[in-house]
Amino acid sequence: MTPPGAILGEETRALLAVVAGAQTFNDVARLCGWKSRASTYRIVSRLRNKGLVAWESGRSGTLRPLVEQVG
């Protein structure tokens, strides 16, 4: 069982894509191998709700991590 608030596998993949430089939902989907933009948006939105990523609504290319890569 996943503890409440834990980052799930698909969220980890999406977060790593953003940390690696993905700036749009399409970038995240491509890097993660996903075809559904709606699913990608839902997953990345969960990351935003957890304070891990941010973007400016209505502006393309503004997706950015709020965490840093370590090591």
C-alpha positions in Angstrom: 0.0 0.0 0.0 1.3 3.5 -0.9 1.4 5.8 2.1 -0.8 9.0 1.8 1.1 11.7 0.0 3.7 9.4 -1.5 4.9 10.1 -5.0 3.6 7.3 -7.3 5.6 5.8 -10.1 4.0 7.8 -12.9 4.5 11.0 -10.9 8.1 10.1 -10.4 8.6 9.7 -14.2 6.8 13.0 -14.9 8.8 14.8 -12.2 12.1 13.5 -13.6 11.0 14.6 -17.1 10.4 18.1 -15.8 13.7 18.2 -13.9 15.4 17.0 -17.1 14.1 20.0 -19.0 10.5 19.2 -20.2 8.7 22.6 -20.4 5.4 21.5 -21.8 2.9 18.7 -21.2 3.7 17.3 -24.6 7.4 17.2 -23.7 6.5 15.2 -20.5 4.3 12.8 -22.4 7.0 12.2 -25.1 9.8 11.7 -22.5 7.6 9.3 -20.5 6.3 7.4 -23.5 2.7 8.4 -22.9 0.1 9.1 -25.6 -2.7 10.8 -23.7 -2.3 14.5 -23.1 -5.2 14.4 -20.6 -3.5 11.7 -18.5 -0.3 13.7 -18.6 -2.1 16.8 -17.5 -3.7 14.9 -14.6 -0.4 13.4 -13.4 1.5 16.7 -13.7 -1.4 18.5 -11.9 -0.9 16.1 -8.9 2.7 17.2 -8.8 1.6 20.8 -8.8 -0.8 20.1 -5.9 2.2 18.6 -4.0 4.3 21.7 -4.6 6.8 20.0 -6.9 6.2 21.8 -10.2 4.6 25.0 -11.4 3.5 26.6 -14.7 1.7 29.7 -15.9 -1.8 28.8 -17.0 -2.5 29.5 -20.7 1.2 29.9 -21.5 3.2 27.2 -23.3 6.7 26.4 -22.3 6.4 27.6 -18.6 6.4 24.2 -16.9 9.3 24.1 -14.4 10.4 22.1 -11.4 10.2 23.5 -7.9 12.8 21.0 -6.7 16.5 20.6 -7.7 18.4 17.7 -8.9 20.9 16.5 -6.3 24.1 14.7 -7.1 
